[in-house]
C-alpha cells in the first residue's frame, strides 16, 4: 500500500562502527536523514494516489520527482546500512563474489580503487555504487549525483557508499576521500554477495 514505508532497524548499535564512523553521525544519519526520506516518500506516494483518485495530474512532474528522490533516498540508505558491519566482524570477500570481482576488476584492490575514485569524484552530494549488470553478466561501478541522477536502469545496486556530507561531516569534515578510504573497513561482503 502506498505511503506505508518505515525506517529499517539497524543490525548494530549506533556506536558499533567506531572508530570509522562515529555514533553521533550514525544516529543523525539514520534517525533524522533516513527518516526524512521515508516521510517524504510516504507523503509523495499518498499525493500521487490522491491524484489518481481525482484524475488531476497537473502536478505529475513534481510528484514523480519527489517519489524518485525520496524513494531513492530510502532504498539507497536501506542498502547502505546492510552493506556495513562492525569492523571487528570484517572479512574479505570470498567464493563467487571474489571470483566475479577478479574477473571484472582484476583484484579486490582494483575494485576498491575504482569505486573509491568514483565515490570521491561525485560532484556535490551522491553515492558510489557497485552494481550488477545482468545483461553483461558483470559487476560495474557507478557514481550517482544526489541519489537518483545518472542512474543506469539496467543495473542492480548491490553496494552503496553514501557520500552526502551528512554521512561523514562530523568526523571527517570536508575530507571525503579519508571517509571513503576508511569505509572499506566496514564493508559487509557477505551482504554484498547475497
Order of alpha helices (4+ residues) and beta strands (2+ residues): alpha-alpha-alpha-alpha-alpha-beta-beta-beta-alpha-alpha-alpha
